[in-house]
Amino acid sequence: MRIGILGYGRFGRALGSLLREAGHAYRAWDPVAEVPGEHRVAGFHDLVDGQEALVLAVPIPALGGLIGALRPRLRADHLVFDVGSVKVGPCALLEEHLGPAIPHAGTHPLFGPVSLARAERPLRVVLCASPHHPAAAQRVESLFHSLGCEVLRQSPEDHDRVMATTHALTFFIAKGLLAVGAGAELPFTPPSFHAIARTLESVREDAGHLFAALQNENPFASGAREGLLEALSAIHRSLAEAAESGGGEQLSIPDLGTRSPALQEARDHIDALDQELVALLARRTELVLRAGRAKAELNLPIHDPEREASQLQARRDWARESGLDAQGVEEVFRAVLRASRSAQGR
């Protein structure tokens, strides 16, 4: 499949790197962003005429104009799909402009440049099929499968309902926390804040236009925000009433109940941490494979004893700083490094 990416911003570049790693050739066009020479085309029309599949990787407000400009040059053998974070509006635009004549689908990759750089897995994509083009949806699904993605099929409405109470609300809450100074440099924070801090970091690293798109283009986002604000207002009023009356038992967050005495609770947390460790090892292996591909391009050997010695020394130092047995931690990382060499050698 000859793939063309229209829009080479942060996500377009990230998708291009994923395509390249999976062995897919692609071309890209962007009127502003720079495209590397091996992927660049002379102009918009050259990209459309020369490619079989066209990925619309532009901000949602620009999508209607782009599809309208594309339409006169599209053929019945083209495949068109967008990658926006909202689906009701974009899918309606695709239906309006392309209808039964041009194969198309809507998609939302649930990953971005930051998650790809961190090798977070699994990679998931929501696919919204056009009722006119079931074969086009199958082709898009096969393409994302070839990139190592899990594909979830949803209607545009169901997608946006879920995103309104997850993606959109996360950005909304994060913006509010940042507005009251939660993202500032703080001298100390409790463990309960650490996960929130990671969320704030992720939100701040995403493209600036995404916040407005999630809030204004998703038809269910306003209702989700209103519901959250009503719930917070009710909790706020209850706290004030409890402070006056000396009560407050009804405001406590439910605990784990009798099923989790101290030992079981500790075991549950250990299992959860071990699951996180396995997920982190999977991400580390993905980064190791990426480094292996870079070494191959530079004709460098897989095994770098000097680098490994430096890594082990750093991890011994980290262990001592954390009050752990440095020798034991070193043995763990020696096993990790052996697994890394094995992964790169496959």
VENRARA-V858799 format. One record per residue. N is the residue number from 1. NEAR is the number of other C-alpha atoms within 8 Angstrom. Layout:
n->[N	N]
near->[NEAR	NEAR]
//
This chain:
n->[1	2	3	4	5	6	7	8	9	10	11	12	13	14	15	16	17	18	19	20	21	22	23	24	25	26	27	28	29	30	31	32	33	34	35	36	37	38	39	40	41	42	43	44	45	46	47	48	49	50	51	52	53	54	55	56	57	58	59	60	61	62	63	64	65	66	67	68	69	70	71	72	73	74	75	76	77	78	79	80	81	82	83	84	85	86	87	88	89	90	91	92	93	94	95	96	97	98	99	100	101	102	103	104	105	106	107	108	109	110	111	112	113	114	115	116	117	118	119	120	121	122	123	124	125	126	127	128	129	130	131	132	133	134	135	136	137	138	139	140	141	142	143	144	145	146	147	148	149	150	151	152	153	154	155	156	157	158	159	160	161	162	163	164	165	166	167	168	169	170	171	172	173	174	175	176	177	178	179	180	181	182	183	184	185	186	187	188	189	190	191	192	193	194	195	196	197	198	199	200	201	202	203	204	205	206	207	208	209	210	211	212	213	214	215	216	217	218	219	220	221	222	223	224	225	226	227	228	229	230	231	232	233	234	235	236	237	238	239	240	241	242	243	244	245	246	247	248	249	250	251	252	253	254	255	256	257	258	259	260	261	262	263	264	265	266	267	268	269	270	271	272	273	274	275	276	277	278	279	280	281	282	283	284	285	286	287	288	289	290	291	292	293	294	295	296	297	298	299	300	301	302	303	304	305	306	307	308	309	310	311	312	313	314	315	316	317	318	319	320	321	322	323	324	325	326	327	328	329	330	331	332	333	334	335	336	337	338	339	340	341	342	343	344	345	346]
near->[5	9	13	15	15	13	13	15	10	8	10	12	9	11	8	10	8	9	12	10	7	8	6	9	8	12	13	14	15	12	5	4	8	6	10	6	5	5	9	10	10	6	7	9	7	9	14	12	8	7	12	11	11	14	12	12	14	10	8	11	6	8	11	10	7	8	11	9	7	9	9	6	8	10	6	7	7	12	11	12	12	12	11	14	7	15	16	11	9	14	13	8	10	12	10	7	9	11	9	8	6	13	14	14	17	15	13	13	12	8	10	9	9	10	9	10	7	8	10	9	7	6	11	11	14	13	14	14	14	12	5	7	12	9	6	12	14	8	8	10	10	8	8	12	10	8	9	7	11	10	11	8	8	10	8	10	8	8	12	14	10	8	10	14	11	8	9	13	12	9	10	11	8	11	8	8	10	11	7	6	7	7	8	6	4	5	4	4	7	6	6	6	8	9	8	8	9	8	9	11	8	9	9	7	7	8	7	5	7	8	10	8	12	14	11	9	10	14	8	9	15	9	7	11	10	8	8	8	8	8	8	8	8	8	9	8	8	9	10	8	8	10	9	7	6	6	7	9	5	4	8	6	4	5	4	6	6	5	6	9	7	6	7	9	9	8	8	8	8	8	8	8	8	8	8	8	8	8	9	8	8	9	12	9	10	9	10	11	10	8	8	10	8	8	11	9	7	6	6	7	7	9	5	7	6	6	7	9	8	8	8	11	8	8	12	12	9	8	12	10	7	6	6	8	8	11	7	7	12	11	8	8	10	9	8	8	9	8	8	10	10	8	10	10	6	4]
//
